Amino acid sequence: MLDRISLVEFGFLLSISLSGWIFLGWRAVSQKQPLLRQTQSKVFPIGLFDIFLLILLWGGGQALGQLIFVWINGIPLAEFSPAKLSASQINNLTLTIKSCEAVGLLLAFAYLMARYRDRCGQFWTNGPWANVKIGLIAGLLILPWILLIHMVMAQLIPYQHGTLRSIQEDPSSYVVFIAWSSAVIYAPIAEEFFCRIGIQSWVRRIRLQSSNEEFSSIIAGGIYKKQDEQSDREDDVENNDDAPSNSKKLAEELDPATESISPMSAVAIIVTAGFFGFLHLGQGLALVPLFVMALALGYIFEKTRSLIPCIIVHFVLNAHSMLWATLRIYWDA
């Protein structure tokens, strides 16, 4: 019975998605409008040093969480293995690790705010409600296709996930609450933060023929003079209605309705999608739909220059998966 309901729900989502894509295609052809208008914002000047520090804080939080769990439970570190833990222990381990990772996430955000305070506003462009709307619509457009790829991949290699295994073995309200909090709230925020602000923002800055000043900025972080002058010119054009003809020409070249994604931005999207897939190793062929999802999220971030729609899309996909996983557990019980 539940499988039939799931199939009907999938068909409903697929019909909505198809209708949305047909409308967007018609609008692109007839009205010459892009899928998403390009939002203008200053380049975020993150460097390789910043990336290393962010990953260190995040990975350090995970390692610290494991050490705390081992210490509390009196498990010898050499004998520690998640595969040997019970469902309740896995749940407590997840809670400990995610709590420590959350502290690392807050420290990473505080570091970026302290160093790049004038540029961090880039990640909240367009206003919150406009970004939430973009995220919800994009989630409906993407969700059924990700599910379809996932179903095909699961037929080849069964899907495996520690969070789902924990609620299957112990479907108590406490375990389910921790699993939902981790997968639906924490994961979208943390993964999008590190993937978009970290990897994607950094890779899109790289140029094959960089000056010494540019190369130093890419490694250490920060704005190099030429880049900052270009950003100031863009601000002058946007804020000056009486701009001279050469400024008006620059404004036309930067028209957000016609600007396409640069080759380096495309590379950044692909590289970040690969990094996103790497974060989910051990989940079978789920890497394939996750890679496709990450490509879509990278495109959304590049066009909107905001984390909010990416987090919303990620939230929609994870919440859908957790909903059906939880329903199946209680339905079978």
Secondary structure as GFF3:
##gff-version 3
##sequence-region A 1 333
A	DSSP	alpha_helix	2	30	.	.	.	ID=ss1
A	DSSP	alpha_helix	48	73	.	.	.	ID=ss2
A	DSSP	three_ten_helix	77	79	.	.	.	ID=ss3
A	DSSP	three_ten_helix	82	84	.	.	.	ID=ss4
A	DSSP	alpha_helix	87	115	.	.	.	ID=ss5
A	DSSP	three_ten_helix	120	123	.	.	.	ID=ss6
A	DSSP	alpha_helix	128	156	.	.	.	ID=ss7
A	DSSP	alpha_helix	162	169	.	.	.	ID=ss8
A	DSSP	alpha_helix	173	180	.	.	.	ID=ss9
A	DSSP	pi_helix	181	186	.	.	.	ID=ss10
A	DSSP	alpha_helix	187	192	.	.	.	ID=ss11
A	DSSP	pi_helix	193	200	.	.	.	ID=ss12
A	DSSP	alpha_helix	201	203	.	.	.	ID=ss13
A	DSSP	alpha_helix	212	220	.	.	.	ID=ss14
A	DSSP	alpha_helix	225	239	.	.	.	ID=ss15
A	DSSP	alpha_helix	245	253	.	.	.	ID=ss16
A	DSSP	alpha_helix	263	278	.	.	.	ID=ss17
A	DSSP	three_ten_helix	284	286	.	.	.	ID=ss18
A	DSSP	alpha_helix	287	304	.	.	.	ID=ss19
A	DSSP	alpha_helix	307	332	.	.	.	ID=ss20
###
